[in-house]
Structures are given as C-alpha cells and as structure tokens.
Amino acid sequence: MKSNLNYTEFKRRLTELTSSESGFYFITPYNFAGTPFCGTFNETKFALVRNSFWQHIRAVVVKGEYKRQDDNSTDVTYSVGLTRFTRILFIVFSSFVFIGINVFLIANRNIFDRSLLSILLALNGFWVMGNVFGLIVNWVTKKIVDQRFREEFEIGVEDE
C-alpha cells in the first residue's frame, strides 16, 4: 500500500504516535502516555498494538514494513491480525471447553437419562454461539484498528 507521507514524515509519525509498552499495568492495557499506538519500530519494520482501555484490543497487532518509494510517498506493507499467542490460546481454550463439557456429560449419562441429548445440544449450541461471537468481536476489532492505522498514517488515500 502507499502512504501519502514521505519516508521522513512516516517515521516522524511513528515516533510521535507510538510509545513503548513498558507502561502497561496489570488491570488495564492502556498506556498512559496518551499515544494511539504502543509497540516497537526501527528503520524498516514496525509492530504496533492499539492503545486502548478495551482488553481485547491488545490482542490485535499491526505488523509491517515500510520503505522509501519516492519523494512524496512511502511504500507500506502491513497486516492486521491476532497475535500468535492469542490464536493458540483461543484454540486451546475452546477445544478444552468443548471436550471437557462433552466428556463430563457422557461420563455422567446415567444421571441425565433421557435429557442427555437435549443437554448436549444446548451446551454445544452455547459453545458454538460463544465462538461465533468471539470471532465477530475479533473481526470488528481488526477493522477498527486497521481503519485507525490507515487514518493516522494516510495509507490508501488517493491524491487527485
């Protein structure tokens, strides 16, 4: 993608709008430096997260590279997604809950008698809906972080 900022201006914005992650507190992920992003960057690469009071925003990372394209623009290649740790945690937790609930119910099927099937369907339905809700929240969060990143660094804005 193309940023309408030149290389020097892009790097200056990275410096102004990004603070280090050392100020994060246990209860809230908000860094009180007041910058919209937290993370690290160097001469060609960056890895940023949105500075927000929302806990789940912390799991979305903007990783990419930038290089000088010409005197008036910078070539930016980036991706917005969940951190590797968060993806693994989501899969492991979801699998653990699914297996745990079903094993518990099947192991105790003599207690539930005829209602076992309806209980299995109901709990697995809640499990599916919870996972769908989590995926939707992550999708919307990624869109919000991507939009803010594009606005701050003038990416994809066409000159006329």
Buried (B, 14 or more C-beta within 10 A) or exposed (E): EBBBBBBEBBBEBBEEBBBEBEEBEEEEBBBEEEBBBBBEBEEEEBBBBBBBEBEBBBBBBBBBEBEEBEEEBBBBEBEBBBBEEBEEEBEEEBEEBBEEBBEEBEEEEEEBEEEBEEEBEEBBEEBEEEBEEBEEEBEEBBEBBBEBBBEBBBBEEEEE
